Amino acid sequence: MGLFKGSFVFLTGVGCGVYIAQNYNVPNVKKLFNTYLFVAKHIEETYRKPKKDDD
């Protein structure tokens, strides 16, 4: 009974996901993640302490 219930829940989730992706403007998560990562790197490089030169 667990296999049937698990399969039903999985297939229902897949069906809902496909419906939502086709009918609504869902943002591209990978593109958003890459944008946030770029901004975080830029902020980190901008506000980083300068390295000391040990001469």
MODELLER restraints for C-alpha pairs under 7 A, 6 or more apart:
rsr = mdl.restraints
at = mdl.atoms
